[in-house]
């Protein structure tokens, strides 16, 4: 008993070798420069290619939140005016004022209300707003009519210190915040006229939607930044086809064009006369079927050699699907964006891996695909730009495993290409390579 008491006394004595715990007086708010931080987070969404798909996807998500499931009832129209250099994405779901409260806050993880439907892809709540701020040099706004009430919030992008601050629209001294609205179509008509078109130019199915639902949401960008400095003549020649190609090929719009009817209305004309279709890629001969690889439950971390639990307790599909193209995807703007592996968790496209980064040989430019892993959430995600993942054991293990699968397919493609090329062509290529090597 004496020894026990002695030990107790010793442990209670202060130890001069141990630094005492330091207390800190912490501020009430996190010290941060909001505008500089948002500049870093939103830079990617300056471009039409990465910004527009966010708005299109948001329209699909709102239909899902409201339980509208039939594709013909899920109308989305992208309206372009080359004269005004403006763009709008319109749906006929409508959003109540309470949705604007969630939309207002940057990086609000609850704003997407992803629990309402399985196909809602909303992530950090930044993509669409980021494009409205960074993609428009003047003003941008989101307006919606729903159940006889109208709300408008927007950004002032041409005044230093004001952008990123969403504010209610003021019309004739009235704040447009859940105000009564008896004629939604009249306000939609006003917006369309500012884009040089009218409701009568919308696709018939979209006209039927506004008649039936008496609801709409418009995301409007005034003076699209990417079109600055281009002549109107060039815009008229290229913009319509570019917008269609972006919607048809981007990973963020893939689910939307499968489950909705998405139209492009450019300068009052429905482009192609039909909804946007996915950009078709003809497969390489004898490689018509995709290669689908189930991701093992356990993979080694290539950096440490330790085993990594791939699923981390999450449920859902876990696989890599690789497809081929008959032509090099890098050879045209229409297909260049497809030469990637798009990485998904259960809900969102969370990263994009360029094939050249996975396997830097020419055959890799004939490959594209997707990887699905439900556990890619939380600390594995690097940020709102959805290009890269964090450097975690799981991410390293998945990327290393995917690189090996890509290499297998690339080697098979290379072999098939070599067999297809006649001996004279092969000798000509070898001679050209020897000349280049000698000149270096």
C-alpha positions in Angstrom: 0.0 0.0 0.0 2.9 2.3 0.8 4.4 1.8 -2.6 1.1 2.5 -4.3 0.7 5.7 -2.3 4.3 6.7 -3.1 3.6 6.2 -6.9 0.5 8.3 -6.6 2.4 11.1 -5.0 5.1 11.0 -7.7 2.6 11.2 -10.6 1.0 14.2 -9.0 4.2 16.2 -8.8 5.0 18.6 -11.7 7.5 17.4 -14.2 10.0 20.1 -15.2 10.7 18.3 -18.5 7.1 18.6 -19.7 6.0 21.9 -21.2 2.7 23.1 -19.6 -0.4 23.2 -21.8 -0.8 26.6 -23.4 -4.2 28.3 -23.5 -5.1 30.6 -26.5 -7.5 33.5 -26.8 -9.2 32.8 -30.1 -11.1 35.3 -32.3 -14.8 34.9 -32.8 -14.5 34.7 -36.6 -11.9 33.0 -38.9 -9.5 35.6 -40.2 -9.8 35.4 -44.0 -9.8 37.6 -47.0 -13.0 36.3 -48.6 -12.5 37.8 -52.1 -9.0 36.5 -52.4 -10.0 33.1 -51.2 -13.0 33.0 -53.6 -10.7 34.1 -56.5 -8.6 31.0 -55.8 -11.6 28.7 -55.5 -13.5 30.0 -58.6 -10.8 30.6 -61.2 -11.6 27.5 -63.2 -15.1 28.6 -63.8 -14.2 31.7 -65.8 -14.4 29.6 -68.9 -17.5 28.7 -70.8 -16.4 25.1 -71.0 -16.3 24.6 -67.2 -18.9 27.2 -66.1 -21.8 26.6 -68.4 -22.2 22.9 -67.6 -22.6 23.8 -63.9 -25.7 25.9 -64.7 -27.2 23.2 -66.9 -26.6 20.6 -64.2 -28.2 22.9 -61.6 -31.4 23.0 -63.7 -31.6 19.2 -63.8 -31.0 19.0 -60.0 -33.9 21.4 -59.4 -36.3 19.2 -61.4 -35.1 16.3 -59.3 -35.7 18.2 -56.0 -39.3 18.9 -57.1 -40.0 15.3 -58.2 -40.3 16.0 -61.9 -38.9 12.8 -63.5 -40.2 12.6 -67.1 -37.6 13.8 -69.6 -40.2 15.7 -71.7 -41.2 17.6 -68.6 -37.6 18.5 -67.8 -37.0 21.2 -70.4 -33.8 23.2 -70.3 -33.0 26.0 -72.8 -29.6 27.6 -73.2 -30.3 31.0 -74.8 -27.4 32.8 -76.5 -27.3 36.3 -78.0 -24.2 37.2 -80.0 -25.4 40.8 -80.4 -25.8 41.3 -76.6 -22.9 38.9 -75.9 -25.2 37.5 -73.2 -26.2 34.0 -72.2 -29.0 32.5 -70.1 -29.9 29.0 -68.9 -33.6 28.6 -68.4 -35.6 25.8 -66.8 -39.3 25.5 -65.9 -39.0 23.9 -62.5 -39.0 27.1 -60.5 -37.5 27.6 -57.1 -39.1 28.9 -53.9 -37.5 31.8 -52.0 -36.1 29.5 -49.4 -33.9 27.9 -52.1 -32.3 31.3 -52.6 -31.2 31.4 -48.9 -29.1 28.3 -49.5 -27.9 29.5 -52.9 -26.7 32.8 -51.4 -23.9 31.3 -49.2 -20.7 30.3 -50.8 -19.5 26.7 -50.0 -22.7 25.8 -48.1 -22.6 22.0 -48.0 -26.4 21.8 -47.3 -27.6 24.1 -50.1 -27.8 21.3 -52.6 -30.4 19.4 -50.6 -28.9 16.2 -52.0 -31.1 14.0 -49.8 -34.2 14.8 -51.8 -33.2 12.6 -54.9 -30.5 10.2 -55.8 -29.5 12.0 -59.0 -28.9 15.4 -57.5 -25.2 16.2 -58.3 -24.9 19.4 -56.3 -21.6 19.6 -54.5 -20.0 22.6 -52.8 -22.7 25.0 -54.1 -20.0 27.1 -55.9 -19.9 26.1 -59.5 -22.9 27.9 -60.9 -22.4 31.0 -58.8 -18.7 31.0 -59.7 -19.5 31.1 -63.4 -22.0 33.9 -62.9 -19.3 36.0 -61.2 -16.2 35.1 -63.1 -17.8 34.4 -66.4 -19.7 37.7 -66.8 -17.9 41.0 -66.9 -21.0 43.1 -66.1 -24.0 41.8 -64.1 -25.4 38.3 -63.5 -28.6 37.2 -61.8 -30.7 34.3 -60.9 -34.5 34.8 -61.1 -37.3 32.4 -60.4 -41.1 32.3 -60.4 -42.7 29.5 -58.3 -46.2 29.1 -57.0 -47.1 32.7 -57.8 -44.0 34.2 -56.1 -40.9 35.8 -57.7 -37.4 36.2 -56.4 -34.3 37.7 -58.0 -30.7 37.8 -56.7 -27.7 38.8 -58.6 -24.0 39.9 -58.7 -22.4 43.2 -59.6 -19.2 42.1 -61.3 -18.0 45.4 -62.8 -17.4 47.3 -59.5 -14.4 46.4 -57.4 -15.2 45.0 -54.0 -18.8 44.1 -54.9 -18.5 40.8 -56.8 -19.2 37.6 -54.8 -21.9 39.5 -52.8 -25.3 38.2 -54.0 -28.0 40.8 -53.5 -31.7 41.1 -54.1 -32.8 42.8 -57.3 -34.5 46.2 -56.9 -37.2 47.2 -59.4 -38.9 50.6 -59.1 -37.9 50.6 -55.4 -39.3 47.2 -54.7 -37.0 44.4 -53.5 -37.7 41.3 -55.6 -37.8 38.9 -52.6 -40.7 36.4 -52.7 -43.0 39.1 -54.2 -46.4 38.1 -55.6 -46.4 37.3 -59.3 -49.6 36.8 -61.3 -48.0 36.6 -64.8 -44.7 34.7 -64.8 -44.6 34.4 -68.6 -44.6 38.2 -68.9 -41.4 38.5 -66.9 -39.8 35.6 -68.8 -40.7 37.4 -72.0 -38.9 40.5 -70.8 -35.8 38.5 -70.1 -35.9 36.8 -73.5 -36.4 40.1 -75.3 -33.2 41.4 -73.7 -31.6 38.4 -75.4 -33.1 39.3 -78.8 -35.7 36.6 -78.8 -39.2 35.7 -77.5 -41.2 32.9 -75.9 -42.5 32.0 -79.4 -38.9 31.1 -80.4 -38.6 28.6 -77.7 -39.0 24.9 -78.5 -42.7 23.9 -78.5 -42.0 21.6 -75.5 -40.5 24.5 -73.5 -43.5 26.7 -74.4 -45.8 24.0 -73.2 -43.8 23.8 -70.0 -44.2 27.5 -69.1 -47.9 27.3 -69.9 -48.4 24.2 -67.8 -46.2 25.0 -64.8 -46.3 28.8 -64.7 -42.8 28.6 -63.3 -39.3 29.2 -64.5 -35.7 29.9 -63.3 -33.3 32.0 -65.3 -29.5 32.2 -64.7 -28.4 35.2 -66.8 -24.9 36.4 -67.6 -24.5 39.9 -69.1 -21.3 40.4 -71.2 -19.8 36.9 -71.2 -16.2 37.3 -70.4 -14.9 34.7 -72.8 -16.6 36.5 -75.7 -14.9 39.9 -75.0 -12.7 41.1 -77.8 -14.2 38.8 -80.4 -16.0 40.2 -83.4 -19.7 39.7 -83.7 -19.2 38.1 -87.0 -16.9 35.5 -85.5 -19.2 34.9 -82.6 -22.2 34.3 -84.9 -20.1 31.7 -86.8 -18.7 29.8 -83.9 -20.7 30.3 -80.6 -23.7 28.1 -81.4 -21.7 25.0 -82.3 -19.3 25.5 -79.4 -22.1 25.7 -76.8 -23.7 22.5 -78.3 -20.3 20.7 -78.2 -19.6 21.7 -74.6 -23.0 20.5 -73.4 -22.7 17.3 -75.5 -19.2 16.3 -74.3 -18.7 17.6 -70.7 -18.8 15.2 -67.8 -20.9 17.6 -65.7 -23.7 17.5 -68.3 -23.7 13.8 -69.0 -26.5 12.9 -66.7 -28.5 16.0 -67.6 -28.7 15.3 -71.3 -29.7 11.7 -70.5 -32.6 12.6 -68.2 -33.7 16.0 -69.6 -34.3 17.7 -73.0 -31.6 20.4 -73.3 -31.9 22.8 -76.2 -29.6 25.6 -77.5 -31.4 28.7 -78.8 -28.8 31.0 -80.5 -29.9 34.4 -81.9 -33.5 33.2 -82.0 -32.9 29.9 -83.8 -33.0 26.4 -82.3 -29.6 24.9 -83.1 -29.9 21.6 -84.9 -33.7 21.7 -84.5 -33.5 19.1 -81.7 -32.3 18.6 -78.1 -28.5 18.3 -77.6 -27.2 14.7 -78.0 -24.0 13.3 -76.4 -21.0 13.7 -78.6 -20.6 10.3 -80.3 -17.2 8.6 -80.4 -16.7 5.8 -82.9 -14.7 3.0 -81.2 -11.4 1.7 -82.5 -12.0 -1.4 -84.7 -12.0 -4.6 -82.7 -12.2 -2.6 -79.4 -15.9 -1.8 -79.7 -16.9 -3.1 -76.2 -15.7 -1.1 -73.2 -13.4 -2.7 -70.8 -14.9 -2.8 -67.3 -12.6 -3.5 -64.3 -14.0 -4.1 -60.8 -11.9 -2.2 -58.3 -10.5 -4.6 -55.7 -11.7 -4.1 -52.1 -8.1 -3.6 -51.0 -5.3 -1.9 -52.9 -1.7 -1.2 -51.9 -0.6 2.4 -51.4 2.3 2.7 -53.9 4.1 5.2 -51.6 4.1 3.1 -48.4 3.1 -0.4 -49.6 0.4 -0.5 -46.9 -3.0 -1.9 -47.7 -5.8 0.5 -48.3 -9.5 -0.2 -47.8 -11.0 1.0 -51.0 -14.7 1.2 -49.9 -14.1 2.6 -46.4 -17.5 1.3 -45.4 -19.3 3.1 -48.2 -21.8 1.3 -50.4 -22.1 1.7 -54.2 -20.6 0.7 -57.5 -16.8 0.6 -57.7 -15.3 0.1 -61.1 -13.2 1.6 -64.0 -14.7 1.6 -67.5 -12.4 2.4 -70.4 -13.5 3.0 -74.0 -11.6 3.6 -77.2 -11.9 6.0 -80.1 -11.2 5.3 -83.8 -9.4 8.6 -84.0 -7.1 10.4 -81.7 -9.2 12.4 -79.3 -6.6 15.1 -79.0 -6.9 16.0 -82.7 -10.1 18.1 -82.4 -11.6 20.5 -80.0 -14.9 18.6 -80.1 -13.3 15.4 -78.6 -10.2 16.7 -76.7 -12.2 17.1 -73.5 -13.1 13.4 -73.7 -9.5 12.2 -73.5 -9.8 11.8 -69.7 -10.9 9.5 -67.0 -13.7 11.2 -65.1 -13.7 10.3 -61.4 -17.0 10.0 -59.6 -18.2 9.1 -56.1 -21.8 8.0 -55.7 -23.1 11.4 -56.8 -20.6 13.8 -58.2 -17.9 14.0 -60.8 -15.1 14.9 -58.3 -11.9 14.8 -60.5 -10.6 14.5 -64.0 -7.5 12.5 -64.8 -6.0 13.3 -68.3 -5.0 10.1 -70.1 -1.6 11.5 -71.0 -0.9 11.9 -67.2 -1.9 8.3 -66.6 0.0 6.8 -69.5 2.0 9.1 -71.7 2.1 7.2 -74.9 0.4 8.1 -78.2 -2.1 5.2 -77.9 -3.5 6.8 -74.7 -4.9 9.6 -76.8 -7.4 7.0 -78.2 -8.8 6.2 -74.7 -11.4 7.7 -72.4 -13.4 6.5 -69.5 -14.8 6.8 -66.0 -13.9 5.6 -62.6 -16.5 5.2 -59.8 -15.6 4.9 -56.2 -18.2 5.8 -53.5 -15.6 6.5 -50.8 -14.1 9.5 -52.6 -15.6 12.0 -50.3 -14.4 14.3 -47.4 -10.7 14.5 -47.1 -10.1 12.8 -50.4 -11.5 15.9 -52.3 -9.2 18.7 -53.0 -11.7 21.5 -53.6 -14.5 23.0 -55.7 -12.6 22.9 -59.0 -13.2 19.2 -59.3 -10.0 18.6 -61.3 -7.7 17.0 -58.7 -8.0 14.8 -55.6 -6.1 15.1 -52.4 -2.8 13.2 -51.9 -4.3 10.4 -49.7 -3.4 6.7 -49.5 -6.8 5.9 -51.2 -6.3 8.3 -54.0 -2.7 7.2 -54.6 -3.8 3.5 -54.6 -6.7 4.2 -57.1 -4.6 6.2 -59.5 -1.8 3.7 -59.5 -4.2 0.8 -60.1 -6.0 2.8 -62.9 -2.7 3.6 -64.5 -1.9 -0.1 -64.8 -5.3 -0.8 -66.4 -4.9 2.1 -68.9 -1.4 0.8 -69.7 -2.9 -2.6 -70.5 -5.4 -1.2 -72.9 -2.9 1.2 -74.5 -0.5 -1.6 -75.1 -3.2 -3.7 -76.8 -4.2 -0.7 -78.9 -0.5 -0.1 -79.8 -0.2 -3.7 -80.9 -3.3 -3.5 -83.0 -2.1 -0.3 -84.6 1.3 -1.8 -85.4 -0.3 -4.8 -87.1 -2.6 -2.6 -89.1 0.2 -0.4 -90.4 2.0 -1.8 -93.5 5.8 -2.3 -93.4 6.6 0.7 -95.6 4.7 3.0 -93.3 6.5 1.6 -90.3 9.9 2.0 -92.0 9.0 5.6 -93.0 8.1 6.3 -89.3 11.3 4.8 -88.0 13.4 6.8 -90.5 11.7 10.0 -89.5 12.3 9.2 -85.8 16.0 8.5 -86.6 16.3 11.8 -88.4 14.8 13.7 -85.4 17.0 11.9 -82.9 20.1 12.6 -85.0 19.2 16.3 -85.3 18.9 16.6 -81.5 
